[in-house]
Amino acid sequence: MPEKTIFSRIIDREIPADIVYEDDLCLAIRDISPQAPVHVLVFPKKVVVSTSDITEEDAPLIGHIYLVIQKLADQLGISEEGYRVVSNCRTNAGQTVPHLHFHILGGRSFNWPPG
Ligand code: 5GP
């Protein structure tokens, strides 16, 4: 059995986290090392390793997560001014947790290109 990801341990309440949203399919928590005034991570309860590991079967799950992101952005008060959604995939993008997740970043403006 592969080692549980840190996010699976948070889902199972083995590690504490500031949970901002939960439903049957996903969880959203505040990032432990925020890079913006608002920095929330949304991830599926099902372990999908990265964007490159999403399958056809996961398509409704990913759509659901994007609707949760939209709802959270409203609740967090960042949708009017705008926000960034980031999912780092594998080594070159700097993915550190091998459990697909979406960063919601808001409350300040962001540069492009991202560097
Ligand atoms: P990645 O680098 O994989 O795109 O993003 C992983 C994110 O998870 C990082 O922003 C990091 O700060 C956050 N993170 C890692 N461990 C924990 C933890 O135990 N709790 C919380 N709330 N965030 C974490």
Backbone and ligand atoms as CSV (ligand in chain L), in Angstrom:
chain,resi,resn,atom,element,x,y,z
A,1,MET,N,N,0.853,-1.203,0.000
A,1,MET,CA,C,0.000,0.000,0.000
A,1,MET,C,C,0.891,1.256,0.000
A,2,PRO,N,N,0.704,2.192,-0.951
A,2,PRO,CA,C,1.545,3.387,-0.969
A,2,PRO,C,C,1.318,4.236,0.277
A,3,GLU,N,N,2.343,4.993,0.635
A,3,GLU,CA,C,2.230,5.849,1.821
A,3,GLU,C,C,1.120,6.883,1.598
A,4,LYS,N,N,0.371,7.163,2.655
A,4,LYS,CA,C,-0.715,8.151,2.545
A,4,LYS,C,C,-0.138,9.537,2.289
A,5,THR,N,N,-0.786,10.299,1.433
A,5,THR,CA,C,-0.317,11.668,1.219
A,5,THR,C,C,-0.728,12.527,2.414
A,6,ILE,N,N,-0.039,13.645,2.559
A,6,ILE,CA,C,-0.358,14.560,3.651
A,6,ILE,C,C,-1.827,15.014,3.553
A,7,PHE,N,N,-2.316,15.143,2.325
A,7,PHE,CA,C,-3.709,15.584,2.169
A,7,PHE,C,C,-4.687,14.465,2.554
A,8,SER,N,N,-4.327,13.210,2.280
A,8,SER,CA,C,-5.177,12.103,2.730
A,8,SER,C,C,-5.202,12.051,4.256
A,9,ARG,N,N,-4.079,12.365,4.873
A,9,ARG,CA,C,-4.030,12.356,6.336
A,9,ARG,C,C,-4.881,13.494,6.915
A,10,ILE,N,N,-4.950,14.599,6.194
A,10,ILE,CA,C,-5.817,15.704,6.632
A,10,ILE,C,C,-7.289,15.301,6.446
A,11,ILE,N,N,-7.597,14.657,5.312
A,11,ILE,CA,C,-8.972,14.185,5.066
A,11,ILE,C,C,-9.403,13.250,6.188
A,12,ASP,N,N,-8.497,12.378,6.615
A,12,ASP,CA,C,-8.805,11.387,7.661
A,12,ASP,C,C,-8.638,11.937,9.073
A,13,ARG,N,N,-8.386,13.236,9.176
A,13,ARG,CA,C,-8.262,13.927,10.473
A,13,ARG,C,C,-7.098,13.397,11.316
A,14,GLU,N,N,-6.071,12.907,10.637
A,14,GLU,CA,C,-4.867,12.479,11.360
A,14,GLU,C,C,-3.930,13.657,11.603
A,15,ILE,N,N,-4.100,14.702,10.777
A,15,ILE,CA,C,-3.305,15.930,10.898
A,15,ILE,C,C,-4.303,17.084,10.914
A,16,PRO,N,N,-4.113,18.058,11.799
A,16,PRO,CA,C,-5.059,19.174,11.823
A,16,PRO,C,C,-4.870,20.121,10.636
A,17,ALA,N,N,-5.939,20.780,10.263
A,17,ALA,CA,C,-5.868,21.783,9.193
A,17,ALA,C,C,-7.040,22.738,9.379
A,18,ASP,N,N,-6.875,23.925,8.817
A,18,ASP,CA,C,-7.960,24.914,8.841
A,18,ASP,C,C,-8.855,24.610,7.633
A,19,ILE,N,N,-9.896,23.836,7.883
A,19,ILE,CA,C,-10.781,23.392,6.805
A,19,ILE,C,C,-11.816,24.476,6.515
A,20,VAL,N,N,-11.886,24.876,5.258
A,20,VAL,CA,C,-12.858,25.912,4.894
A,20,VAL,C,C,-14.068,25.349,4.142
A,21,TYR,N,N,-13.929,24.121,3.622
A,21,TYR,CA,C,-15.051,23.516,2.893
A,21,TYR,C,C,-14.836,22.009,2.820
A,22,GLU,N,N,-15.928,21.266,2.901
A,22,GLU,CA,C,-15.846,19.816,2.706
A,22,GLU,C,C,-17.155,19.308,2.125
A,23,ASP,N,N,-17.057,18.380,1.202
A,23,ASP,CA,C,-18.239,17.630,0.770
A,23,ASP,C,C,-17.802,16.184,0.509
A,24,ASP,N,N,-18.656,15.389,-0.114
A,24,ASP,CA,C,-18.334,13.968,-0.308
A,24,ASP,C,C,-17.114,13.744,-1.196
A,25,LEU,N,N,-16.846,14.722,-2.061
A,25,LEU,CA,C,-15.812,14.512,-3.080
A,25,LEU,C,C,-14.508,15.249,-2.843
A,26,CYS,N,N,-14.556,16.334,-2.075
A,26,CYS,CA,C,-13.345,17.142,-1.947
A,26,CYS,C,C,-13.280,17.894,-0.624
A,27,LEU,N,N,-12.092,18.426,-0.367
A,27,LEU,CA,C,-11.837,19.197,0.853
A,27,LEU,C,C,-11.097,20.461,0.450
A,28,ALA,N,N,-11.308,21.544,1.194
A,28,ALA,CA,C,-10.550,22.783,0.973
A,28,ALA,C,C,-9.995,23.242,2.311
A,29,ILE,N,N,-8.699,23.578,2.312
A,29,ILE,CA,C,-8.025,24.008,3.550
A,29,ILE,C,C,-7.199,25.254,3.277
A,30,ARG,N,N,-6.897,25.995,4.339
A,30,ARG,CA,C,-5.958,27.115,4.198
A,30,ARG,C,C,-4.546,26.557,4.089
A,31,ASP,N,N,-3.754,27.114,3.161
A,31,ASP,CA,C,-2.370,26.663,2.995
A,31,ASP,C,C,-1.568,27.034,4.239
A,32,ILE,N,N,-0.714,26.116,4.683
A,32,ILE,CA,C,0.086,26.326,5.886
A,32,ILE,C,C,1.143,27.418,5.671
A,33,SER,N,N,1.484,27.675,4.433
A,33,SER,CA,C,2.503,28.679,4.111
A,33,SER,C,C,1.946,29.618,3.038
A,34,PRO,N,N,1.021,30.505,3.444
A,34,PRO,CA,C,0.279,31.287,2.438
A,34,PRO,C,C,1.165,32.216,1.615
A,35,GLN,N,N,0.912,32.219,0.314
A,35,GLN,CA,C,1.657,33.067,-0.620
A,35,GLN,C,C,0.857,34.294,-1.055
A,36,ALA,N,N,-0.274,34.493,-0.448
A,36,ALA,CA,C,-1.148,35.630,-0.755
A,36,ALA,C,C,-2.091,35.788,0.435
A,37,PRO,N,N,-2.742,36.943,0.570
A,37,PRO,CA,C,-3.674,37.121,1.693
A,37,PRO,C,C,-4.719,36.010,1.770
A,38,VAL,N,N,-5.169,35.528,0.621
A,38,VAL,CA,C,-6.044,34.346,0.593
A,38,VAL,C,C,-5.292,33.250,-0.149
A,39,HIS,N,N,-5.087,32.123,0.510
A,39,HIS,CA,C,-4.407,30.982,-0.139
A,39,HIS,C,C,-5.042,29.696,0.389
A,40,VAL,N,N,-5.894,29.141,-0.443
A,40,VAL,CA,C,-6.652,27.941,-0.078
A,40,VAL,C,C,-6.289,26.828,-1.063
A,41,LEU,N,N,-6.233,25.607,-0.568
A,41,LEU,CA,C,-5.973,24.436,-1.404
A,41,LEU,C,C,-7.242,23.603,-1.483
A,42,VAL,N,N,-7.615,23.205,-2.687
A,42,VAL,CA,C,-8.772,22.318,-2.872
A,42,VAL,C,C,-8.262,21.019,-3.479
A,43,PHE,N,N,-8.642,19.902,-2.892
A,43,PHE,CA,C,-8.189,18.620,-3.436
A,43,PHE,C,C,-9.285,17.566,-3.326
A,44,PRO,N,N,-9.234,16.589,-4.263
A,44,PRO,CA,C,-10.232,15.512,-4.219
A,44,PRO,C,C,-9.941,14.560,-3.074
A,45,LYS,N,N,-10.965,13.931,-2.552
A,45,LYS,CA,C,-10.750,12.893,-1.542
A,45,LYS,C,C,-10.125,11.665,-2.190
A,46,LYS,N,N,-10.501,11.420,-3.425
A,46,LYS,CA,C,-9.855,10.342,-4.189
A,46,LYS,C,C,-8.418,10.771,-4.499
A,47,VAL,N,N,-7.469,9.881,-4.288
A,47,VAL,CA,C,-6.085,10.251,-4.598
A,47,VAL,C,C,-5.823,10.125,-6.099
A,48,VAL,N,N,-5.660,11.287,-6.721
A,48,VAL,CA,C,-5.179,11.401,-8.098
A,48,VAL,C,C,-3.848,12.131,-7.911
A,49,VAL,N,N,-2.782,11.636,-8.511
A,49,VAL,CA,C,-1.462,12.172,-8.170
A,49,VAL,C,C,-1.246,13.585,-8.718
A,50,SER,N,N,-1.596,13.792,-9.967
A,50,SER,CA,C,-1.355,15.114,-10.574
A,50,SER,C,C,-2.296,15.291,-11.751
A,51,THR,N,N,-2.239,16.462,-12.361
A,51,THR,CA,C,-3.057,16.726,-13.551
A,51,THR,C,C,-2.828,15.646,-14.608
A,52,SER,N,N,-1.588,15.208,-14.739
A,52,SER,CA,C,-1.272,14.210,-15.769
A,52,SER,C,C,-1.784,12.813,-15.426
A,53,ASP,N,N,-2.343,12.645,-14.264
A,53,ASP,CA,C,-2.883,11.338,-13.853
A,53,ASP,C,C,-4.413,11.309,-13.846
A,54,ILE,N,N,-5.031,12.416,-14.247
A,54,ILE,CA,C,-6.497,12.464,-14.327
A,54,ILE,C,C,-6.958,11.547,-15.463
A,55,THR,N,N,-8.020,10.784,-15.223
A,55,THR,CA,C,-8.565,9.912,-16.276
A,55,THR,C,C,-9.962,10.400,-16.672
A,56,GLU,N,N,-10.497,9.826,-17.746
A,56,GLU,CA,C,-11.861,10.139,-18.206
A,56,GLU,C,C,-12.867,10.044,-17.064
A,57,GLU,N,N,-12.689,9.002,-16.262
A,57,GLU,CA,C,-13.605,8.736,-15.149
A,57,GLU,C,C,-13.602,9.890,-14.136
A,58,ASP,N,N,-12.498,10.633,-14.074
A,58,ASP,CA,C,-12.378,11.739,-13.117
A,58,ASP,C,C,-12.990,13.048,-13.630
A,59,ALA,N,N,-13.428,13.068,-14.888
A,59,ALA,CA,C,-13.887,14.327,-15.477
A,59,ALA,C,C,-14.993,15.000,-14.646
A,60,PRO,N,N,-16.032,14.271,-14.192
A,60,PRO,CA,C,-17.060,14.939,-13.366
A,60,PRO,C,C,-16.485,15.473,-12.051
A,61,LEU,N,N,-15.531,14.746,-11.477
A,61,LEU,CA,C,-14.894,15.175,-10.228
A,61,LEU,C,C,-14.154,16.515,-10.433
A,62,ILE,N,N,-13.429,16.622,-11.524
A,62,ILE,CA,C,-12.667,17.852,-11.778
A,62,ILE,C,C,-13.636,19.014,-12.040
A,63,GLY,N,N,-14.698,18.739,-12.759
A,63,GLY,CA,C,-15.709,19.784,-12.982
A,63,GLY,C,C,-16.323,20.225,-11.674
A,64,HIS,N,N,-16.616,19.266,-10.812
A,64,HIS,CA,C,-17.172,19.580,-9.494
A,64,HIS,C,C,-16.205,20.468,-8.711
A,65,ILE,N,N,-14.930,20.112,-8.726
A,65,ILE,CA,C,-13.941,20.893,-7.970
A,65,ILE,C,C,-13.899,22.333,-8.492
A,66,TYR,N,N,-13.994,22.524,-9.798
A,66,TYR,CA,C,-13.980,23.899,-10.316
A,66,TYR,C,C,-15.210,24.690,-9.874
A,67,LEU,N,N,-16.346,24.019,-9.740
A,67,LEU,CA,C,-17.526,24.733,-9.235
A,67,LEU,C,C,-17.356,25.060,-7.752
A,68,VAL,N,N,-16.679,24.170,-7.006
A,68,VAL,CA,C,-16.370,24.461,-5.595
A,68,VAL,C,C,-15.419,25.658,-5.525
A,69,ILE,N,N,-14.424,25.687,-6.403
A,69,ILE,CA,C,-13.481,26.822,-6.433
A,69,ILE,C,C,-14.251,28.126,-6.660
A,70,GLN,N,N,-15.183,28.091,-7.601
A,70,GLN,CA,C,-15.981,29.296,-7.893
A,70,GLN,C,C,-16.769,29.743,-6.657
A,71,LYS,N,N,-17.377,28.786,-5.972
A,71,LYS,CA,C,-18.178,29.078,-4.779
A,71,LYS,C,C,-17.285,29.623,-3.653
A,72,LEU,N,N,-16.131,28.995,-3.482
A,72,LEU,CA,C,-15.213,29.436,-2.425
A,72,LEU,C,C,-14.688,30.845,-2.708
A,73,ALA,N,N,-14.385,31.126,-3.965
A,73,ALA,CA,C,-13.886,32.463,-4.308
A,73,ALA,C,C,-14.922,33.522,-3.921
A,74,ASP,N,N,-16.193,33.215,-4.134
A,74,ASP,CA,C,-17.263,34.133,-3.704
A,74,ASP,C,C,-17.243,34.273,-2.188
A,75,GLN,N,N,-17.213,33.141,-1.492
A,75,GLN,CA,C,-17.261,33.161,-0.020
A,75,GLN,C,C,-16.044,33.850,0.582
A,76,LEU,N,N,-14.908,33.706,-0.064
A,76,LEU,CA,C,-13.668,34.285,0.456
A,76,LEU,C,C,-13.525,35.759,0.056
A,77,GLY,N,N,-14.471,36.246,-0.747
A,77,GLY,CA,C,-14.505,37.672,-1.098
A,77,GLY,C,C,-13.467,38.088,-2.129
A,78,ILE,N,N,-13.050,37.149,-2.998
A,78,ILE,CA,C,-12.010,37.488,-3.969
A,78,ILE,C,C,-12.500,37.420,-5.423
A,79,SER,N,N,-13.759,37.049,-5.609
A,79,SER,CA,C,-14.181,36.813,-6.999
A,79,SER,C,C,-14.326,38.104,-7.787
A,80,GLU,N,N,-14.722,39.190,-7.120
A,80,GLU,CA,C,-14.928,40.428,-7.872
A,80,GLU,C,C,-13.610,40.980,-8.412
A,81,GLU,N,N,-12.588,41.032,-7.551
A,81,GLU,CA,C,-11.295,41.582,-7.992
A,81,GLU,C,C,-10.474,40.570,-8.788
A,82,GLY,N,N,-10.783,39.297,-8.621
A,82,GLY,CA,C,-10.079,38.264,-9.369
A,82,GLY,C,C,-9.099,37.488,-8.513
A,83,TYR,N,N,-8.736,36.362,-9.018
A,83,TYR,CA,C,-7.878,35.449,-8.263
A,83,TYR,C,C,-7.183,34.506,-9.239
A,84,ARG,N,N,-6.237,33.745,-8.726
A,84,ARG,CA,C,-5.521,32.795,-9.576
A,84,ARG,C,C,-5.763,31.378,-9.073
A,85,VAL,N,N,-5.965,30.447,-10.003
A,85,VAL,CA,C,-6.064,29.021,-9.675
A,85,VAL,C,C,-4.847,28.346,-10.294
A,86,VAL,N,N,-4.082,27.636,-9.459
A,86,VAL,CA,C,-2.835,27.013,-9.916
A,86,VAL,C,C,-2.827,25.547,-9.516
A,87,SER,N,N,-2.403,24.696,-10.441
A,87,SER,CA,C,-2.153,23.299,-10.085
A,87,SER,C,C,-0.771,22.941,-10.626
A,88,ASN,N,N,0.182,22.799,-9.735
A,88,ASN,CA,C,1.538,22.453,-10.148
A,88,ASN,C,C,1.592,20.966,-10.473
A,89,CYS,N,N,2.120,20.651,-11.649
A,89,CYS,CA,C,2.179,19.253,-12.099
A,89,CYS,C,C,3.624,18.799,-12.233
A,90,ARG,N,N,3.989,17.889,-11.351
A,90,ARG,CA,C,5.293,17.213,-11.407
A,90,ARG,C,C,6.481,18.173,-11.190
A,91,THR,N,N,7.670,17.671,-11.472
A,91,THR,CA,C,8.921,18.299,-11.016
A,91,THR,C,C,9.121,19.737,-11.505
A,92,ASN,N,N,8.997,19.963,-12.806
A,92,ASN,CA,C,9.328,21.303,-13.315
A,92,ASN,C,C,8.403,22.381,-12.791
A,93,ALA,N,N,7.213,22.001,-12.418
A,93,ALA,CA,C,6.264,22.985,-11.876
A,93,ALA,C,C,6.426,23.149,-10.366
A,94,GLY,N,N,7.238,22.284,-9.754
A,94,GLY,CA,C,7.471,22.410,-8.312
A,94,GLY,C,C,6.416,21.742,-7.452
A,95,GLN,N,N,5.743,20.714,-8.003
A,95,GLN,CA,C,4.747,19.998,-7.192
A,95,GLN,C,C,5.449,19.288,-6.040
A,96,THR,N,N,5.013,19.564,-4.812
A,96,THR,CA,C,5.653,18.957,-3.634
A,96,THR,C,C,4.772,17.897,-2.971
A,97,VAL,N,N,3.469,17.946,-3.206
A,97,VAL,CA,C,2.567,16.956,-2.610
A,97,VAL,C,C,1.946,16.140,-3.754
A,98,PRO,N,N,2.221,14.820,-3.787
A,98,PRO,CA,C,1.743,13.998,-4.903
A,98,PRO,C,C,0.274,13.599,-4.763
A,99,HIS,N,N,-0.559,14.594,-4.631
A,99,HIS,CA,C,-2.019,14.420,-4.493
A,99,HIS,C,C,-2.596,15.666,-5.161
A,100,LEU,N,N,-3.235,15.471,-6.306
A,100,LEU,CA,C,-3.740,16.602,-7.103
A,100,LEU,C,C,-4.398,17.661,-6.224
A,101,HIS,N,N,-4.005,18.914,-6.422
A,101,HIS,CA,C,-4.613,19.998,-5.647
A,101,HIS,C,C,-4.581,21.276,-6.458
A,102,PHE,N,N,-5.512,22.144,-6.129
A,102,PHE,CA,C,-5.651,23.420,-6.808
A,102,PHE,C,C,-5.447,24.520,-5.775
A,103,HIS,N,N,-4.467,25.393,-6.028
A,103,HIS,CA,C,-4.254,26.547,-5.165
A,103,HIS,C,C,-5.233,27.631,-5.604
A,104,ILE,N,N,-5.968,28.217,-4.680
A,104,ILE,CA,C,-6.744,29.429,-4.952
A,104,ILE,C,C,-5.988,30.549,-4.271
A,105,LEU,N,N,-5.509,31.504,-5.070
A,105,LEU,CA,C,-4.717,32.618,-4.532
A,105,LEU,C,C,-5.439,33.918,-4.822
A,106,GLY,N,N,-5.579,34.755,-3.814
A,106,GLY,CA,C,-6.278,36.018,-4.028
A,106,GLY,C,C,-5.927,37.035,-2.969
A,107,GLY,N,N,-6.509,38.241,-3.137
A,107,GLY,CA,C,-6.272,39.305,-2.164
A,107,GLY,C,C,-5.109,40.198,-2.542
A,108,ARG,N,N,-4.457,39.936,-3.656
A,108,ARG,CA,C,-3.415,40.813,-4.198
A,108,ARG,C,C,-3.346,40.554,-5.694
A,109,SER,N,N,-2.557,41.377,-6.420
A,109,SER,CA,C,-2.418,41.098,-7.851
A,109,SER,C,C,-1.195,40.212,-8.079
A,110,PHE,N,N,-1.196,39.519,-9.199
A,110,PHE,CA,C,-0.148,38.549,-9.522
A,110,PHE,C,C,0.512,38.907,-10.839
A,111,ASN,N,N,1.781,38.549,-10.953
A,111,ASN,CA,C,2.512,38.812,-12.188
A,111,ASN,C,C,2.249,37.724,-13.228
A,112,TRP,N,N,2.446,38.112,-14.478
A,112,TRP,CA,C,2.446,37.154,-15.575
A,112,TRP,C,C,3.521,37.570,-16.556
A,113,PRO,N,N,4.413,36.711,-17.019
A,113,PRO,CA,C,4.473,35.281,-16.746
A,113,PRO,C,C,4.837,34.980,-15.297
A,114,PRO,N,N,4.466,33.785,-14.829
A,114,PRO,CA,C,4.587,33.485,-13.407
A,114,PRO,C,C,6.006,33.222,-12.930
A,115,GLY,N,N,6.975,32.989,-13.840
A,115,GLY,CA,C,8.356,32.789,-13.402
A,115,GLY,C,C,8.682,31.349,-13.091
L,1,5GP,P1,P,2.564,22.170,-4.329
L,1,5GP,O1,O,3.944,22.689,-4.001
L,1,5GP,O2,O,2.547,20.668,-4.357
L,1,5GP,O3,O,1.938,22.785,-5.527
L,1,5GP,O4,O,1.648,22.647,-3.121
L,1,5GP,C1,C,1.619,22.015,-1.887
L,1,5GP,C2,C,1.115,23.034,-0.909
L,1,5GP,O5,O,0.731,22.357,0.263
L,1,5GP,C3,C,2.159,24.080,-0.477
L,1,5GP,O6,O,1.678,25.375,-0.791
L,1,5GP,C4,C,2.335,23.847,0.997
L,1,5GP,O7,O,2.518,25.045,1.732
L,1,5GP,C5,C,1.030,23.145,1.381
L,1,5GP,N1,N,1.152,22.222,2.491
L,1,5GP,C6,C,2.088,21.243,2.657
L,1,5GP,N2,N,1.887,20.580,3.801
L,1,5GP,C7,C,0.785,21.144,4.378
L,1,5GP,C8,C,0.075,20.875,5.593
L,1,5GP,O8,O,0.402,19.981,6.378
L,1,5GP,N3,N,-1.002,21.661,5.848
L,1,5GP,C9,C,-1.409,22.652,5.006
L,1,5GP,N4,N,-2.489,23.347,5.373
L,1,5GP,N5,N,-0.765,22.927,3.854
L,1,5GP,C10,C,0.318,22.183,3.548
